[in-house]
Amino acid sequence: IITKAFLHNEEIVTHVYVRDTENIILMSSFHNINFGDKKIRSESNKYLHWKDIRLFKSMGLNYYDFGGLNMEKLPGISKFKINFGGSTPLWYSYVIESGIFFY
């Protein structure tokens, strides 16, 4: 699933997710670095996460994985994630990809 936030038809932030029937995992979050107002970029990211959470709840998904916490290396991002509430289970998520086969 790909979600995006726009302002006046200009893309500000994009989120890319992988999901199954009950869970959704944030794989990447992209910011338009050419959009000059950092405050609007930051607020757009928060707003998009909030909209995403509401969308995923309406889809019946039970678990929203932000991708982990690291208070030493990424304190700002970790605090941002914690501010949304929820629990912080100790587990690992991974995606098994099929390879590209050449014949």
N, C-alpha and C positions, 0 to 999 in steps of 0.2 A: 504494500500500500504506500502511495506517495501522497503527501499533503503539502500544501503551499499557502503562504500568506502573501498578499499583495497590498500595495498602496498605490492608488491611481494607476492601475494596470502595470505597475513595476513590481516584479517578484522580489521579496525581501528575504524570505527564509523558506527552506524546503526540508521536510523530514521524510526519511525512507525507512520503512518497516518490513519485517517478515512476520508472518502470523501462521497459526494453525487454528484449530477449532475453538480453543479456549485462551490462548496466550498471544501476545504481540510484543515484539522486541524491536526497539529503536536500533537501526543499523548505522544510520548517518544523519547528521544535521548540517545543512549547508546554509551559509549566510552570503548574501550578495554584498561583497566587500566594496562594490562600486556605489552602493547606497550610502551616502555620506553621513547620515544622522545615526550615530551609534546607539543613542537612547531608543530611537524608534525601532532599530534592528533588534535590540535586546527585548523590548516590550513585545514586539511581534513574535519573537521566539516563544516567550512565556505564553502569550495568547494562543499561539498555534498548538503548543503542548496541551493547554487547557481544552481547546476545541477537539483535539485528537482524543484526549481521555474521554470526553463526553460522547464522541462518535463511537469509540470502541466499546464503551459501556452499552450504548444503544444496540450494538451488534452482538451483545451477549458475551463479549470477551471478559475473562475474569482476572487476568494478570497483565500488567503493563510494565515491561522491563526497560528502564532507562539506560541500562548498560553498565551498572556498577558505580561504586564510590571509591574515591581515593583522596582522603582528607589531607594527606601530605603533599602530593603532587598537584592535585586539582581541587583545592579547597573551595574556590568560588563555584565551580560546576557542581561539586558534591553538595554544598549548601543549597544551591538552586534545586537540585533533585529532592533533597530532604524536605524542603518547604512545601512540596505538594502532598506531604503526608504519606500514608501507606507504611508498609513494613520493608525491612531490608534483610531478606533471607540470605544466608550464606550458601550459594550454589552457583553453578556455572551453566551458562547457556552456550550452545554452539549450533551451527548449521552444517549439515552434511550436504555437500554439493556433489553432483555427478560430474565426472570429468568430461573433457572434450575428446572424442575418439576419432581418430583418422584411419581410414581404410585404404 
